[in-house]
Amino acid sequence: MPLLKRWRLEQEAITFAVVLLLVILLAWGSPAFLDSNNLDSLQTSMAPNMIIAIGMMVLFIVGLFDLSVGAVMGLSGIITALVLSAGYGMGAAIACGLGVGIGIGLINGLLVAVFGINHLIATLGVMYMTRGVIEVLLLGAPLAGFTSFPLAFTMLGNGSIVGVYWMFLFALALVVVGEFVLRRTVLGRRLYFTGGNHDAARLIGIDTKRMQIGALVFSGFMAALAGVLVTARIGMANRYLGIGLEMNIIIACLVGGGSIAGGKGSAIGAMLGVAFISLITNAFNLFEVPSEWQSSVIGAVLVVVVAIDGILLLRKQRVSWQTILGWRSPRRNSATLPAE
C-alpha cells in the first residue's frame, strides 16, 4: 500500500483487481471466452480505445474532457481513405489523417483556453461540426464508405506476431511511454499541477493555457491515430466509425482513476479502464444479453463512478459524511452572511 500511495495508484489497483476477477469469471462461465477468435476480437477492440483513452486521461489530469474524440476518429479514417483512394502513398494518407486530429484538437484548445468557452460546450459543438463534415464528404458514397486499400496499409491493423496484434502491442507501448512522461518528466508534473490547482499553477509560472491547448491537441492526435488503425483493421471508412465512442472512453478513464476535478489519472489507469469496459461488453455478447440492457448497465456504471468521484472530492475537502448524506446542513461562514 505505501508503494501504491507513492505512485498514486490506489484506484488503479482496485480496477486491476476487478478486471482480474472479470477475466476469471468469464473464463470459468463461458468456454468461448478463451477461444482464439474472441481473444482476437478483444485485442482489436481494446487497442484503439486504449490509444484514445490515454489522450482523454491527459485531459482529465488537467481538468478537461473531450466529447469530439469519436467524431475525430471517424473523420481521420475517412480522410486517410480519401487520400489513399486518390492514389497517394500510405505515408501521405496517414499524415493527412493525423493532421486532421491535430487541427481539430487545436480548434478545441483555442476555444477552451483562449476564448474561455466551457470544454463541454466547445467539444460538443466541434463534435457536431465534425460529424457534419463527415456527411458532406460522404454525399453520394456507398453505405460501406471507402474500401480497397493497399495491403501494406491494412497490415497495420491486421498484422500479428504469435497471436498478438501489432496494434495491441503498439497501444501497450504507448501506455508505457505515457506513464513515464506523466510520472518522470517536468511536463507530467506541470499537467498534474495544472489540473490539481489551476490558479496556484499559474502563480508559480506554469503556462496553464498552453497546457490545456497541448492536452486537447494531444487528445485529437490520439483519436486520429486510433481512427487510422481502425480503418486499416476493418478495411473500410464510413460514417459510422466512432459514433458513441466518447462516452465509453470517458467512463473508462473515470473507472481507471481519473477525476472530473482534475489532478488525478494515469496511463495505466486508462488501460485498465478500457479493459474493464471491454470485458463487460464482451460478457454481454458471450451471454447474449440484449443491447438495451448493455446501455443501461454502462450508464449505471457511469453514474456510480461519478458519484464516488464526487464523494471522494468532498471528503478530500474535509466535508463530513453527515453533510454529504444530507443529515446536516453545510456550515456557512458567518462573516459572509448579510447583517440582519
C-alpha positions in Angstrom: 0.0 0.0 0.0 2.8 2.6 0.7 4.1 1.9 -2.9 0.6 2.4 -4.3 0.2 5.6 -2.4 3.6 6.9 -3.5 2.7 6.3 -7.2 -0.9 7.4 -6.7 -2.2 4.1 -8.0 -4.7 3.1 -5.2 -7.8 3.3 -7.5 -5.9 1.7 -10.4 -5.1 -1.3 -8.1 -8.8 -1.7 -7.3 -9.7 -1.5 -11.0 -7.0 -4.1 -11.7 -8.5 -6.5 -9.1 -11.9 -6.1 -10.7 -10.6 -6.7 -14.2 -8.8 -9.8 -13.0 -12.0 -11.0 -11.3 -13.9 -10.5 -14.5 -11.3 -12.5 -16.5 -11.6 -15.4 -14.0 -15.4 -15.3 -14.0 -15.6 -15.2 -17.8 -13.1 -17.9 -18.3 -15.0 -20.1 -15.8 -18.5 -19.2 -17.0 -18.0 -19.2 -20.8 -15.8 -21.6 -22.7 -16.0 -19.2 -25.7 -14.1 -16.5 -23.8 -10.7 -18.2 -24.3 -11.4 -19.0 -27.9 -8.8 -17.5 -30.2 -11.5 -15.6 -32.2 -12.8 -14.0 -29.1 -9.3 -13.1 -27.8 -8.5 -11.6 -31.2 -11.7 -9.5 -31.0 -10.8 -8.3 -27.6 -7.4 -7.2 -28.7 -8.6 -5.3 -31.7 -11.4 -3.6 -29.8 -9.2 -2.6 -26.9 -6.2 -1.3 -28.8 -7.8 1.8 -30.4 -9.8 2.6 -27.3 -6.6 2.4 -25.2 -5.0 4.9 -27.5 -7.9 7.3 -27.3 -8.1 6.8 -23.5 -4.5 7.8 -23.0 -5.3 11.2 -24.6 -8.5 11.5 -22.7 -6.8 10.7 -19.4 -4.3 13.5 -20.0 -7.3 15.8 -20.4 -8.8 14.5 -17.1 -5.4 15.3 -15.4 -5.6 18.9 -16.5 -9.3 19.1 -15.5 -10.9 18.8 -19.0 -12.6 16.2 -21.2 -13.3 16.0 -25.0 -16.6 14.9 -26.5 -15.3 15.1 -30.0 -12.9 12.1 -30.0 -15.4 9.7 -31.7 -16.0 12.2 -34.5 -12.3 12.9 -34.9 -11.7 9.2 -35.1 -14.3 8.9 -37.9 -13.1 11.9 -39.9 -9.5 10.9 -39.6 -10.3 7.5 -41.0 -12.3 9.0 -43.9 -9.6 11.5 -44.8 -7.0 8.7 -44.8 -9.2 6.6 -47.0 -9.8 9.6 -49.4 -6.1 10.3 -49.8 -5.4 6.6 -50.4 -8.2 6.4 -53.0 -6.8 9.5 -54.8 -3.6 7.5 -55.5 -1.3 9.0 -52.9 1.1 6.9 -50.8 0.4 5.4 -47.4 2.7 7.8 -45.6 0.9 10.9 -47.1 -2.5 9.4 -46.3 -1.6 8.7 -42.6 -0.1 12.1 -42.2 -3.3 13.7 -43.5 -5.4 11.7 -41.2 -3.3 12.6 -38.2 -3.2 16.2 -39.3 -7.0 16.3 -39.1 -6.8 15.2 -35.4 -4.2 17.8 -34.6 -6.2 20.5 -36.3 -9.4 19.7 -34.6 -7.6 19.4 -31.2 -6.1 22.9 -31.8 -9.5 24.3 -32.5 -10.8 22.8 -29.3 -7.8 24.2 -27.4 -8.2 27.7 -28.7 -12.0 27.7 -27.9 -11.4 26.5 -24.3 -8.1 28.1 -23.3 -8.1 31.4 -25.3 -11.8 32.2 -25.8 -12.8 30.8 -22.4 -15.7 28.5 -23.7 -16.6 25.7 -21.4 -14.9 22.5 -22.6 -18.3 20.6 -22.5 -19.9 23.1 -24.9 -16.8 23.6 -27.1 -16.1 19.9 -27.7 -19.8 19.1 -28.1 -20.1 21.8 -30.8 -17.0 20.6 -32.5 -18.3 17.0 -32.4 -21.5 18.0 -34.3 -19.5 20.1 -36.8 -17.1 17.2 -37.4 -20.0 14.8 -38.0 -21.5 17.3 -40.4 -18.2 17.4 -42.4 -18.2 13.6 -42.5 -21.7 13.6 -44.0 -20.7 16.2 -46.6 -17.6 14.2 -47.6 -19.7 11.0 -48.0 -22.5 12.5 -50.1 -23.2 10.1 -52.9 -20.8 7.5 -51.4 -22.0 3.9 -50.9 -23.2 2.8 -47.5 -20.0 0.9 -46.9 -17.9 4.0 -47.5 -14.3 3.6 -48.8 -12.7 0.2 -49.3 -10.0 -1.5 -51.3 -6.9 -0.2 -49.5 -3.3 -1.3 -50.2 -2.1 -4.4 -48.4 0.6 -2.6 -46.6 -2.0 -0.3 -45.1 -4.3 -3.0 -43.9 -1.4 -4.9 -42.3 -1.2 -2.0 -39.8 -4.4 -3.2 -38.3 -4.2 -6.9 -39.1 -0.6 -7.8 -38.6 0.2 -10.0 -35.6 3.1 -11.9 -34.0 2.5 -15.2 -32.0 -1.2 -14.3 -31.8 -0.8 -10.8 -30.6 -1.8 -7.9 -32.9 0.8 -5.2 -33.7 -1.8 -2.5 -32.9 -2.3 -4.0 -29.5 1.4 -4.1 -28.8 1.7 -0.5 -30.1 -1.1 0.5 -27.7 0.7 -1.1 -24.8 4.0 0.7 -25.8 2.1 4.0 -25.7 0.8 3.2 -22.2 4.4 2.6 -21.0 5.6 5.8 -22.7 2.7 7.8 -21.4 3.2 6.6 -17.8 6.9 7.5 -18.0 6.1 11.0 -19.3 3.4 11.6 -16.6 5.5 10.3 -13.7 9.1 11.2 -14.6 9.1 14.4 -16.6 8.7 18.1 -15.9 5.8 18.1 -18.4 4.0 15.4 -16.5 4.3 17.3 -13.2 3.1 20.5 -14.9 0.0 18.7 -16.2 -0.8 17.4 -12.7 -0.2 20.9 -11.2 -2.5 22.5 -13.8 -5.4 20.1 -13.0 -4.8 20.0 -9.3 -4.9 23.7 -8.7 -5.2 25.9 -11.8 -4.7 29.2 -10.0 -1.7 28.1 -8.0 -0.1 26.5 -11.1 -0.4 29.8 -12.9 1.1 31.7 -10.0 4.3 29.5 -9.9 4.9 30.2 -13.6 3.2 27.3 -15.4 1.5 28.4 -18.6 -1.8 26.8 -17.9 -3.4 27.9 -21.2 -0.5 26.2 -23.1 -1.0 23.1 -21.0 -4.8 23.0 -21.8 -4.2 23.6 -25.5 -1.5 21.0 -25.7 -3.7 18.4 -23.9 -6.5 19.0 -26.3 -4.2 18.8 -29.3 -2.8 15.5 -27.9 -6.3 14.1 -27.4 -7.2 14.9 -31.0 -3.9 13.4 -32.3 -4.6 10.1 -30.3 -8.2 9.9 -31.6 -6.9 10.4 -35.2 -4.2 7.7 -34.7 -6.9 5.3 -33.5 -9.0 6.2 -36.5 -6.2 5.4 -38.9 -5.6 2.0 -37.2 -9.3 1.0 -37.1 -9.6 1.9 -40.8 -6.7 -0.3 -41.5 -8.1 -3.1 -39.4 -11.6 -3.2 -40.9 -10.6 -2.3 -44.4 -13.1 0.5 -44.7 -14.0 4.0 -43.6 -17.7 5.0 -43.3 -19.9 7.5 -41.5 -20.5 5.2 -38.5 -16.9 5.0 -37.4 -16.5 6.2 -33.8 -20.2 7.0 -33.2 -21.0 6.9 -29.4 -17.4 6.1 -28.5 -16.7 9.2 -26.4 -18.9 8.1 -23.5 -17.2 4.7 -23.2 -13.8 6.4 -23.2 -14.9 8.8 -20.5 -16.3 6.0 -18.4 -13.1 4.0 -18.9 -11.0 6.9 -17.7 -13.2 7.5 -14.6 -13.1 3.8 -13.7 -9.3 3.8 -14.2 -8.7 6.5 -11.7 -9.3 9.8 -13.5 -11.3 12.6 -11.8 -13.6 15.2 -13.2 -12.0 17.6 -10.7 -8.6 17.2 -12.4 -5.2 16.4 -10.9 -5.6 12.6 -11.0 -5.1 9.8 -13.5 -2.5 7.6 -15.2 -1.9 5.9 -18.5 -2.1 2.5 -16.6 -5.5 3.6 -15.3 -6.6 4.4 -18.8 -5.6 0.9 -20.0 -7.3 -0.8 -17.0 -10.5 1.2 -17.5 -10.7 0.2 -21.2 -10.1 -3.4 -20.2 -13.0 -3.2 -17.7 -15.4 -1.7 -20.3 -14.3 -4.2 -23.0 -14.7 -7.2 -20.7 -18.2 -6.0 -19.6 -19.2 -5.6 -23.3 -17.7 -9.0 -24.1 -19.6 -10.6 -21.3 -22.8 -9.2 -22.6 -22.1 -10.6 -26.0 -21.0 -14.0 -24.8 -24.1 -14.4 -22.6 -26.3 -12.9 -25.3 -27.6 -10.0 -23.1 -30.0 -7.7 -25.1 -28.4 -4.4 -26.3 -30.9 -2.4 -24.2 -29.5 -3.9 -21.0 -26.0 -3.2 -22.2 -26.6 0.5 -22.4 -28.4 0.5 -19.1 -25.5 -1.2 -17.3 -22.9 1.1 -18.9 -25.0 4.1 -17.9 -25.3 2.8 -14.3 -21.5 2.3 -14.1 -21.1 6.0 -15.2 -23.5 7.3 -12.5 -21.9 5.2 -9.8 -18.3 6.2 -10.7 -19.2 9.9 -11.0 -21.0 9.7 -7.6 -18.0 8.0 -6.0 -15.6 10.6 -7.5 -17.8 13.4 -6.2 -17.9 11.9 -2.7 -14.1 11.4 -2.7 -13.6 15.0 -3.7 -15.9 16.2 -0.9 -14.0 14.0 1.6 -10.7 15.5 0.3 -12.2 18.9 1.2 -12.9 17.5 4.7 -16.7 17.7 4.3 -18.3 15.4 6.9 -20.3 12.2 6.0 -23.3 13.8 7.7 -23.2 16.7 5.3 -22.6 14.6 2.2 -25.6 12.3 3.1 -27.7 15.4 3.8 -28.1 14.7 7.5 -26.6 18.1 8.4 -26.7 21.4 6.6 -23.3 22.6 5.3 -21.7 25.2 7.6 -21.7 28.7 6.3 -19.1 31.3 7.1 -20.8 33.8 9.4 -18.6 36.6 8.1 -20.2 36.2 4.6 -23.8 36.4 5.9 -25.7 39.7 5.5 -26.4 41.6 8.6 -29.9 41.4 9.9 
